[in-house]
């Protein structure tokens, strides 16, 4: 976790001696993201475009892992890392910079890191990616192995244990069980669902008591069949966007889609973009809607991951449904004001600074401020001045 983040543990009041050491487990491919911002339009064929801003950071599943860690959750990530400077940078940024547990991750000798170049303009982004699937971890090496990746970007899946790294739990006897069958015991897990694919670790995590939060991407098959998502049966919550939700439920309204999804999962959360989010608790029938916070967006990369991280945090802290939605929307809104997926994920320092600032602004709607009053019980009385910046323009300066 970043050193400028106040020591806030959102689960402090709930922790008990026998609880799992891991709050959230996730797996997937880690990319090196190179983000260009400040483009007035899309690049034109045959020309060179200059961007006014640039950032580099771990991307892919690292966006979600970083967002979770910055919100004070003990986060464990299983991923494959390239045996190159990019991979070394991503590993150090996540483990040393963010405090993420990488004991189930591994470096693949001779395999280069997947890379994505993201260009943000006109409120959206365009990405170009390159990568190759990571080889499966070798169970016979005796090191604790990680998972085949489940992230949303195809072509660079894979995870496992990083050979030679501190805390990898190397064995001197029989080979350790190969992940993904053996995820760590955790309060929650985040699974990327895909049509026709079942990840054995998801059922294991749910059976061991983890609340599984299901994320989903665009269905390239065009079927949009919930029955084709076998791991949905193990999910506590399902979090599609409005278009995905309507296609999966054959409805023409995101709210109707959320209610239909709540018949399949205990908790359905549908993100509505600029209109906020809507959620339905299938157990109680409770529904909640929270409008989006209007901000000037610099780069939307990773905003969906940050939203999920905020919602997971509120759920594990046992907040009311509307507070969870509001918090998730707030963290996502703060993230789009900076460039880069993991670079822009807000921590408690950013949240506290925003809350301090927004209450001093003239012409604020008291009813709108009341929606975030629950932050008073979480945040310190004073905070650093807004805005705060985390992003850096390059992979790393020499000491």
C-alpha positions in Angstrom: 0.0 0.0 0.0 1.2 3.5 -0.7 3.0 5.2 2.1 0.9 8.4 1.8 -2.3 6.5 2.6 -3.6 6.9 6.2 -3.6 3.6 8.2 -7.3 2.9 7.7 -8.5 -0.7 7.9 -12.1 -0.8 6.8 -12.4 -4.3 8.3 -10.8 -3.5 11.7 -14.0 -3.9 13.7 -14.8 -7.2 12.1 -11.4 -9.0 12.3 -11.1 -12.0 14.6 -8.0 -14.2 15.4 -9.2 -17.1 13.3 -10.0 -15.1 10.2 -8.1 -15.8 7.0 -4.9 -13.7 6.6 -6.1 -12.8 3.1 -9.0 -10.5 2.5 -9.3 -10.8 -1.2 -7.7 -13.3 -3.7 -7.6 -12.8 -7.4 -5.7 -14.1 -10.4 -5.1 -13.1 -14.0 -2.5 -11.7 -16.4 -0.4 -8.7 -15.5 0.4 -6.3 -18.3 2.8 -3.4 -18.5 0.5 -0.5 -19.4 1.8 2.5 -21.2 -0.9 5.2 -21.2 -1.0 8.4 -23.4 -3.3 11.2 -22.4 -4.0 14.7 -23.7 -4.7 13.6 -27.2 -7.3 15.8 -29.0 -8.4 13.1 -31.3 -7.6 9.6 -32.5 -4.2 9.2 -34.2 -4.5 9.7 -38.0 -3.1 7.2 -40.4 0.3 8.2 -41.7 0.9 10.9 -39.1 2.6 11.3 -35.8 0.6 12.3 -32.8 2.1 13.9 -29.7 0.4 13.3 -26.3 0.5 15.9 -23.5 0.7 13.2 -20.8 2.1 9.8 -20.3 2.2 7.2 -17.6 3.5 3.6 -17.1 2.2 1.1 -14.6 1.3 -2.5 -14.0 -2.0 -3.2 -15.8 -4.4 -6.1 -16.4 -5.4 -7.8 -13.2 -2.9 -5.5 -11.4 -5.5 -2.6 -11.7 -7.9 -4.5 -9.5 -5.3 -5.8 -7.1 -3.8 -2.3 -6.6 -7.3 -0.7 -6.1 -8.1 -3.3 -3.4 -4.7 -2.9 -1.6 -5.0 0.9 -1.5 -8.3 0.6 0.2 -6.7 -1.3 3.0 -7.6 -4.9 2.1 -5.0 -7.7 2.4 -4.7 -8.7 -1.2 -3.2 -11.8 -2.7 -2.5 -12.1 -6.4 -1.6 -15.1 -8.4 0.0 -14.1 -11.7 2.8 -14.9 -14.2 5.4 -12.2 -14.6 7.7 -11.8 -17.5 11.4 -12.6 -17.1 12.3 -9.1 -18.3 12.7 -5.5 -17.0 9.0 -4.9 -17.5 8.1 -8.0 -15.4 10.6 -7.0 -12.7 9.2 -3.5 -12.5 5.6 -4.8 -12.3 6.5 -7.2 -9.5 8.4 -4.6 -7.5 5.6 -2.0 -8.0 3.0 -4.4 -6.7 4.9 -6.1 -3.9 7.0 -3.3 -2.6 5.0 -0.3 -3.7 1.5 -1.6 -2.9 2.0 -4.3 -0.3 0.3 -7.0 -2.4 1.0 -10.6 -1.5 2.7 -12.3 -4.5 3.6 -15.6 -2.8 1.3 -17.4 -5.3 2.9 -15.6 -8.3 5.9 -16.6 -10.3 8.4 -15.4 -12.9 8.5 -17.4 -16.2 12.0 -17.7 -17.5 12.4 -16.6 -21.1 8.9 -15.2 -21.3 8.3 -11.5 -22.0 5.7 -9.4 -20.3 2.5 -8.6 -22.1 2.2 -4.9 -23.0 -0.7 -2.6 -23.6 -0.5 0.9 -25.1 -3.6 2.9 -24.1 -4.6 6.2 -25.8 -7.2 8.3 -24.0 -9.1 10.9 -26.0 -12.7 12.3 -26.3 -13.6 10.7 -23.0 -12.8 7.1 -24.1 -9.7 5.0 -24.8 -8.2 2.9 -27.5 -5.8 0.1 -26.7 -3.3 -2.0 -28.6 -1.9 -5.0 -26.8 0.7 -7.7 -27.4 1.5 -10.9 -25.5 1.8 -14.6 -25.5 0.2 -17.2 -23.2 2.4 -18.0 -20.2 3.5 -21.6 -19.9 1.8 -23.5 -17.2 3.8 -23.7 -13.9 5.9 -26.8 -13.5 4.5 -28.7 -10.5 7.6 -30.8 -10.3 9.8 -27.9 -9.4 8.7 -28.0 -5.8 7.7 -24.3 -5.6 4.2 -23.2 -4.8 2.5 -22.7 -8.2 0.0 -20.2 -9.4 -3.0 -19.9 -11.7 -3.6 -19.8 -15.3 -4.8 -16.3 -15.9 -8.4 -15.3 -16.0 -8.2 -11.6 -16.9 -10.3 -9.9 -19.5 -7.4 -9.5 -22.0 -6.9 -12.6 -24.1 -3.6 -14.1 -25.1 -1.6 -13.5 -22.0 -3.1 -15.7 -19.4 -1.1 -17.5 -16.7 0.0 -17.3 -13.2 1.9 -19.3 -10.6 4.8 -18.9 -8.1 7.8 -16.7 -8.7 10.9 -18.9 -8.5 13.5 -17.7 -6.1 11.4 -14.9 -4.6 11.1 -14.3 -0.9 8.0 -15.9 0.6 7.2 -18.3 -2.3 7.1 -21.2 0.0 9.4 -23.6 -1.8 9.2 -27.2 -0.7 12.0 -29.6 0.0 9.7 -32.6 -0.2 6.9 -33.6 -2.6 5.8 -31.0 -5.1 3.3 -28.5 -3.8 -0.3 -28.7 -5.2 -0.6 -26.8 -8.4 -2.8 -23.8 -8.3 -5.6 -23.1 -9.4 -7.0 -26.0 -7.4 -5.6 -24.6 -4.1 -6.3 -20.9 -3.6 -5.5 -19.4 -0.2 -8.3 -19.1 2.3 -9.8 -15.6 1.9 -12.8 -13.5 2.8 -13.5 -12.8 -0.8 -12.3 -13.7 -4.3 -12.8 -11.9 -7.6 -13.3 -14.1 -10.7 -13.4 -13.1 -14.3 -16.2 -15.1 -15.9 -16.1 -16.2 -19.5 -18.5 -18.3 -21.6 -17.8 -22.0 -21.6 -15.0 -21.7 -19.1 -14.9 -23.0 -15.6 -12.0 -22.3 -13.2 -11.7 -25.0 -10.5 -10.3 -22.6 -8.0 -13.6 -20.6 -8.0 -15.6 -23.5 -6.6 -12.8 -24.2 -4.1 -12.7 -20.6 -2.9 -16.5 -20.5 -2.4 -16.5 -23.8 -0.6 -13.8 -22.5 1.8 -16.0 -19.5 2.7 -14.9 -16.8 0.3 -17.5 -14.5 -1.2 -17.0 -14.7 -4.9 -17.5 -11.5 -7.0 -18.0 -12.2 -10.6 -16.7 -9.8 -13.2 -17.5 -10.3 -16.9 -16.4 -9.0 -20.3 -17.9 -8.8 -23.7 -19.3 -12.2 -25.0 -17.4 -12.7 -28.3 -19.6 -15.7 -29.0 -22.7 -13.5 -29.3 -24.8 -16.0 -27.3 -25.2 -14.0 -24.1 -26.3 -17.1 -22.2 -26.0 -17.0 -18.4 -26.0 -20.8 -18.4 -22.7 -20.7 -20.3 -21.1 -19.0 -17.3 -20.6 -22.1 -15.0 -18.8 -20.3 -12.3 -21.8 -17.9 -11.8 -23.3 -20.5 -9.6 -20.5 -19.9 -7.0 -20.8 -16.1 -7.1 -22.1 -14.0 -4.2 -22.3 -11.0 -6.6 -22.3 -10.4 -10.3 -21.2 -7.0 -11.7 -21.8 -6.5 -15.4 -22.2 -3.1 -17.1 -25.6 -2.1 -18.4 -25.1 -3.3 -22.0 -23.9 -6.7 -20.8 -26.6 -7.1 -18.2 -29.4 -6.3 -20.8 -28.0 -8.7 -23.3 -27.7 -11.5 -20.7 -31.2 -11.0 -19.5 -32.9 -10.1 -22.9 -34.3 -6.9 -21.3 -34.3 -3.4 -22.6 -33.7 -1.6 -19.2 -30.7 -1.9 -16.9 -32.8 -1.9 -13.8 -35.0 -4.7 -15.1 -31.8 -6.5 -16.0 -30.6 -6.2 -12.4 -33.8 -7.6 -11.0 -33.6 -10.5 -13.5 -30.0 -11.2 -12.5 -30.9 -11.1 -8.8 -32.9 -14.3 -9.5 -29.6 -16.0 -10.4 -27.2 -14.6 -7.9 -27.6 -13.2 -4.4 -26.5 -9.7 -5.4 -26.7 -8.1 -8.8 -24.9 -4.9 -9.5 -25.2 -3.1 -12.9 -23.0 -0.2 -13.7 -24.6 2.6 -15.7 -21.7 4.7 -16.8 -22.5 8.4 -16.4 -25.8 7.5 -14.8 -24.2 5.7 -11.8 -25.1 2.2 -10.7 -28.1 0.1 -9.6 -28.0 -3.0 -7.4 -30.6 -5.6 -6.2 -30.1 -7.8 -3.2 -31.8 -11.1 -4.3 -32.1 -12.3 -0.7 -34.1 -9.4 0.6 -35.4 -7.7 -2.5 -33.7 -4.5 -1.5 -32.7 -2.3 -4.4 -30.4 0.8 -4.4 -29.5 3.4 -7.0 -26.7 5.9 -6.8 -26.0 8.6 -9.4 -22.5 9.1 -10.7 -20.3 11.9 -9.5 -19.6 14.4 -12.2 -15.9 14.8 -12.8 -13.6 15.9 -15.6 -12.3 12.5 -16.9 -8.7 12.3 -18.0 -8.4 8.6 -18.6 -11.1 5.9 -17.9 -8.6 3.0 -17.9 -9.3 0.7 -15.0 -12.3 2.6 -13.7 -14.4 -0.5 -13.8 -11.8 -2.4 -11.7 -11.7 0.4 -9.2 -15.5 0.3 -8.9 -15.5 -3.4 -8.2 -12.7 -2.9 -5.6 -14.8 -0.2 -3.8 -17.9 -2.4 -3.8 -16.0 -5.4 -2.5 -14.6 -3.2 0.3 -18.0 -2.0 1.3 -19.5 -5.5 1.2 -16.7 -7.0 3.4 -17.2 -4.2 5.8 -20.9 -5.0 5.9 -22.1 -1.5 4.9 -25.6 -0.9 3.6 -26.1 -1.6 -0.1 -26.5 2.1 -1.0 -23.3 3.0 0.8 -21.4 0.3 -1.0 -22.7 1.6 -4.4 -21.8 5.2 -3.4 -18.4 4.3 -2.3 -17.7 2.2 -5.4 -18.8 5.1 -7.6 -16.7 7.6 -5.7 -13.5 5.6 -6.0 -14.2 5.1 -9.8 -14.8 8.8 -10.2 -11.6 9.7 -8.5 -9.7 7.3 -10.6 -10.6 8.7 -14.0 -9.2 12.1 -13.0 -5.7 10.6 -13.2 -4.0 8.6 -16.0 -3.4 4.9 -15.9 -5.3 2.0 -14.4 -3.3 1.0 -11.3 -1.6 4.4 -11.2 -5.0 6.2 -10.7 -6.6 3.9 -8.1 -7.4 6.1 -5.1 -6.4 5.3 -1.6 -7.8 6.7 1.7 -5.7 9.8 1.3 -7.4 10.7 -1.9 -10.8 9.9 -0.6 -10.2 12.0 2.6 -8.9 14.9 0.6 -11.9 14.8 -1.7 -14.4 14.6 1.2 -12.6 17.6 2.9 -12.7 19.6 -0.3 -16.2 18.9 -1.4 -17.8 20.0 1.9 -16.1 23.4 1.6 -17.3 24.1 -2.0 -20.0 26.6 -2.5 -23.4 25.7 -3.9 -23.1 22.0 -2.9 -26.4 20.2 -2.7 -26.9 19.2 0.9 -28.8 16.1 -0.1 -26.0 15.0 -2.4 -23.4 15.5 0.4 -25.6 13.5 2.8 -25.2 10.5 0.5 -21.5 10.3 1.5 -22.0 11.1 5.2 -20.9 7.6 6.1 -17.4 8.6 5.3 -17.2 10.7 8.5 -16.9 7.5 10.5 -14.1 6.2 8.4 -11.8 9.2 7.6 -9.4 11.2 9.7 -10.5 14.7 10.8 -7.8 16.3 8.6 -6.5 15.4 5.3 -3.8 16.5 2.8 -4.9 19.1 0.4 -6.6 18.2 -2.8 -5.6 17.2 -5.5 -3.2 14.4 -4.7 -1.1 12.8 -7.5 0.4 9.3 -7.6 1.1 8.9 -11.3 4.7 9.0 -12.6 5.6 9.4 -16.3 8.0 6.5 -16.7 8.9 3.0 -15.5 11.3 4.3 -12.9 14.1 6.8 -12.3 17.5 5.7 -11.2 18.3 6.3 -7.6 
